[in-house]
Amino acid sequence: MTLGAWIKLKFHSQELLNTALLLTKGSINRWYNQDPKKLFMYVPQLSKFGDTPTSEIVKMIEQRCDDVKARESIDV
């Protein structure tokens, strides 16, 4: 499962995940699209709130990091 699909499944939207993590508006969207490494700071909370093993959360974030890197290399 991708990180984006997991967010929709568990939280229904990035904004509801922002609220669950007590983040400012747009944080998840910005991190998801530009700097997904920042999500590593919230792995314990993501695992707990999303009822998902920590190892799966880490794998999804790592995959998203790879996706963003690949997209950036194409944009250059």
C-alpha positions, 0 to 999 in steps of 0.5 A: 500500500502506498502512503497516500492510500494509507492516509486516505484509508486510515484518516480520510484526508491529509487535513484530518491527519494534520488534526490528529497529529496537532500540526498546522494546516497543510503540513502533511500535504507539504511534507508528502509532496516535498519532504516526506522524511519529516514524517519519520518524526511521527512514526510512533503516532502514525503507527498508533493512530493508524493501527499499523505496524511501525515497520510498515509505516517506515516502508511507506515513508521510504517509498514516498521519499524514493518517489519524490526523489525520482520526480525531482530528477525528472523535473530537472 
